[in-house]
Amino acid sequence: MSRCYNFAPGPSTLPLPVLEQARDELLDFRGTGCSVMELSHRSREFTEVHNETQALLRELLGIPAEYDLLLMQGGGHMQFSMVPLNLLGKGNVASYIVNGTWSRKAAAEAARFCTVHVAAENPGVAAPSQDELRIDPRSSYVYYCDNETVHGVEFGYVPETGGIPLVADMSSNILSRPFDIRRFGAVWFGAQKNFGIAGLAIAAVRHDLIGNAPDSCPVMLNWKSYSDKNSMLNTPPTFAIYIANLVCHWIKREGGVKELERRASVRSKLLYDAIDGSDGFYFGRVEKESRSRMNVTFWLKEDALSGLFIEEAAKEGLRNIKGHRSIGGMRASVYNAMPVEGARELARFMNDFARRHG
Ligand SMILES: Cc1ncc(COP(=O)(O)O)c(C=O)c1O
């Protein structure tokens, strides 16, 4: 077996012990004689996995009882629609901080349902500062993306909204640092980057904000449907929930979110040091204080070498570092499951490549 260091932006690398456990349990899940994929979602065994996953996430993220934890399908894009459908209530304005691909897409989707007020805009090189935010006081909610995955821009603070419910997309940095959920009305995240596989999206929503969708809201897009039925209103993505469960156990064993935060800063520092120490051979476009700890984006001064860089890296087992097609360059996604050693290897390769071609 030869596993690479996989820097893919999502779906992305999983902890090896999680994959090994899934393999070991694949044919006979804990004495049931079938795979977890073959079990009824209403079976005792799966119900245990389902409830335990919610409990583990609550524990790891510090989510108290006044927030509902909803397990859904449909990925991030479905949340782009669910947020306005569920939070506008009687209002028809929402403020969006737009500083990258995913907040832009979320704002475009919300514009189908309401007037979107852009509270701040940035082309993807920085997280707007608190002073730059112009929030429309009529807003039913204020929305932002805590870590913009394509550009590699991460917020270093939680925006202050003057009492208007704050909503965050934390898909690409969830569980990588502690945060105080009480600052938020809702936080949502897809599983496929930091704690699992595609097919599962989770929202933690303050309970009093649930139940405000219009009657015309489709059942599957109404957070209340999930809240009322413990996220079991129909067949949930059982295998994705099972993998999330294994990842949560792995995070606990490794030392919890604080330890993942420590690793995230070590990994990203290794890579940013390689960029900054390359004498311009590599360069980034994101302002230093907004640099993402999860998605390290950079370009080669001599763009003609980019193909060779990707090819040689792959030969050394450092894969999927090509940047997003919309902005080019390189992107090393270093999520929770990426070992520090993977970032060290990539930094070593970058230094070596620069020495040979600089
Ligand atoms: C921060 C963020 N939000 C939303 C999405 C969209 O998620 P999905 O592909 O599950 O719709 C992505 C995808 O990469 C993302 O990185």
Ligand as a Chemical Component Dictionary entry (heavy atoms), coordinates in Angstrom:
data_LIG
# 
_chem_comp.id                   LIG 
_chem_comp.type                 NON-POLYMER 
_chem_comp.pdbx_formal_charge   0 
_chem_comp.three_letter_code    LIG 
# 
loop_
_chem_comp_atom.comp_id 
_chem_comp_atom.atom_id 
_chem_comp_atom.alt_atom_id 
_chem_comp_atom.type_symbol 
_chem_comp_atom.charge 
_chem_comp_atom.model_Cartn_x 
_chem_comp_atom.model_Cartn_y 
_chem_comp_atom.model_Cartn_z 
_chem_comp_atom.pdbx_ordinal 
LIG C1 C1 C 0 -16.577 27.075 2.380  1  
LIG C2 C2 C 0 -17.416 26.281 1.431  2  
LIG N1 N1 N 0 -18.736 26.468 1.426  3  
LIG C3 C3 C 0 -19.533 25.771 0.587  4  
LIG C4 C4 C 0 -19.023 24.871 -0.314 5  
LIG C5 C5 C 0 -19.947 24.134 -1.230 6  
LIG O1 O1 O 0 -20.171 22.850 -0.737 7  
LIG P1 P1 P 0 -20.910 21.705 -1.578 8  
LIG O2 O2 O 0 -19.990 21.310 -2.689 9  
LIG O3 O3 O 0 -21.113 20.616 -0.553 10 
LIG O4 O4 O 0 -22.192 22.272 -2.073 11 
LIG C6 C6 C 0 -17.644 24.643 -0.345 12 
LIG C7 C7 C 0 -17.081 23.645 -1.278 13 
LIG O5 O5 O 0 -15.900 23.478 -1.429 14 
LIG C8 C8 C 0 -16.829 25.369 0.548  15 
LIG O6 O6 O 0 -15.505 25.200 0.554  16 
# 
loop_
_chem_comp_bond.comp_id 
_chem_comp_bond.atom_id_1 
_chem_comp_bond.atom_id_2 
_chem_comp_bond.value_order 
_chem_comp_bond.pdbx_ordinal 
LIG C1 C2 SING 1  
LIG C2 N1 SING 2  
LIG C2 C8 DOUB 3  
LIG N1 C3 DOUB 4  
LIG C3 C4 SING 5  
LIG C4 C5 SING 6  
LIG C4 C6 DOUB 7  
LIG C5 O1 SING 8  
LIG O1 P1 SING 9  
LIG P1 O2 DOUB 10 
LIG P1 O3 SING 11 
LIG P1 O4 SING 12 
LIG C6 C7 SING 13 
LIG C6 C8 SING 14 
LIG C7 O5 DOUB 15 
LIG C8 O6 SING 16 
# 
